[in-house]
Every structure is written in structure tokens, then in C-alpha cells.
């Protein structure tokens, strides 16, 4: 499907150039030429969407079509009509319009080939509730949404930078591997070996994410990682007793309710609730006493617009919370990771305004 979308974008751009050139044959390139080209591009885009939907193109695939039509097809129209204008002459307005059509190309190159790999450490100090015992802080490292189809420099760097922070506990809020059965067979062992490097005194804990089928988890999760399926583990880290509760994907399940209730009712320990989806925080009472909720899932929207933020986060939490970072919802601290990887499959594999990150949370 990705190849179909890419070829369609190139063909759409070429068809739009040909239509503009044919409609104004023998005359200079004017705004009419540009408008005819853009109209042809719009018709071609609609045709690609209809054909794609007939071939099981989903929501992410539709987004991919629109992205490539903007980042590839539109610049092709701009370049083609500018080249045509060198032979026929071009009006000033048409030249300006063609230059504007080129703008999405460098943005697309950045979003596809540079921004997704500009990994950052996202560090926060999280105060504990007053009734917690102990005085020291517990360093929690969060690596969410690795969502890889193989191991490369980006994935190795993420693990190394996490380990360099010397965390007491490592949390993996789901979505480890996203690839088909064949890719899992060839790349799964390398992912497993990479995750086997994760080590912390308090342990490494995983909750399932949207792409984490049983087959995938069995293939890529090494023995050093403990999976929490609506379960709580108790740790002793220096002078701190720590309870970490992890819930399955369905945050509305009765078993997830019990995890949240048990954490909220413990007054002596540092309590951490881990879920793939940040919506779990919406099921906590106001000022529940849970010291920290950790989640992933949103990728920070993966695209954020200036002064607006992410148009979509696929979560019911407030958009500012889904955008990532440390926030508070109804008196409950919640950290939403922007993730390390990207949505794969039919989706455009891009980041724009939302860098990938490793979360470092000093709780206490």
C-alpha cells in the first residue's frame, strides 16, 4: 500500500503539470496554468483516495495520501511549471505560486528523514504526596512506543541514552514492535537482544500497547522484563517503598479499577500507575493520592502546529496533556511520553514539532 500511495503522488504531480501545460499550450505560464494544474491535482487526489479506500485504505492511510500529495505531488507541480516557464516565460503571480508549491518539499524531508531521529531526554522532578514514607528520590526512566520494525542506530541510541541516566526503575508503556509476521521472524531476535540490555536495580516493567499482540510480545520480550497485566509489584529502593501498578490495554476493565484503587489507598509508598493509554488518569478520583501516572500511546500527536499543538492525539485526555510531558489532571500527576518511534503500517512515518523522547522522572 505504501508503494501505491507513493507512485500515485508522483503520477498525480506529473498529470497536473501535463494538464496545466496542455491547457495553456503555446502561451506563457500564468495563474490560469497554475490553477488548472492544482485543479487536476485535486481531482487526482480524490481519485487516489477513492481507489485506496476500495483497497482497504484506513484512516492512517488517508493521512498518508494527503501527506504525500502535499509533500511530493504539489512540489512536482511547482517544479514542472517553473521549468515550463523557462521556455515560455512566466507571470510574476504564477512564479510566486509555483515557489509556494515547493515549500512542502523541504518540510516533508525534515519531517520524514530528520525530525523522527532527533531523540531528546525529557526530564522532570515529580514531588511525592506528603504522607509518603522516606526522603530520597526514585529515578524512573520511560521508554514508550518504540514501535519499531527492526533495530537501527535510533533504537540503539534510545536504549543507551536511557541506561546512561542510571535509572532505579525502567517503565515501558507498550507498543514495542510493529511489523508483519515475516518481519517479526527476521527482526524480532535483534529487538529482543536490544531490550535484554535494559537493566535497573528496581527492575524493568512493561504494559501492553495497541500493537502488542501475544505473538509479538513472546517474540521480542526477554526474561529481564516483567509484564504487568492489571498487577502491582512492590519494590524497596533505598529508603523508599515503591508500588508500581500496570494495567492492560482496556483501562475500563474491573481489574484495572482494582489496580487504581489499591494504589490510591496506600498511604505509605510511592505509587506509580502505568498504562499504555493516558485515559487511565480519567478513571482516578480527584486528588487520588497516586503519585504518578505514566503513559504513552499519543506520540505527542506526532505532528504539532505552532501555537496550536497536535491536531489529533487519539485520546480523551485534554489535548495539552496528550501532547506529552508532565501535567496534572484532577489533581493527579500524569506523564505522557512522546515516544521513541512512530506509527507504522499505512501511516505516514513522520514527526513534525514533536521530537521523540526518553522520559526521566525523579519521583520523591
Beta strands, then each sheet from edge to edge (+ up, - down):
strand 1: 120-126
strand 2: 138-142
strand 3: 169-172
strand 4: 204-206
strand 5: 225-227
strand 6: 231-237
strand 7: 240-246
strand 8: 270-274
strand 9: 292-295
strand 10: 325-329
strand 11: 332-336
strand 12: 357-363
sheet 1: 1+ 12+ 2- 3- 4- 5-
sheet 2: 6+ 7- 8- 9- 11- 10+
end
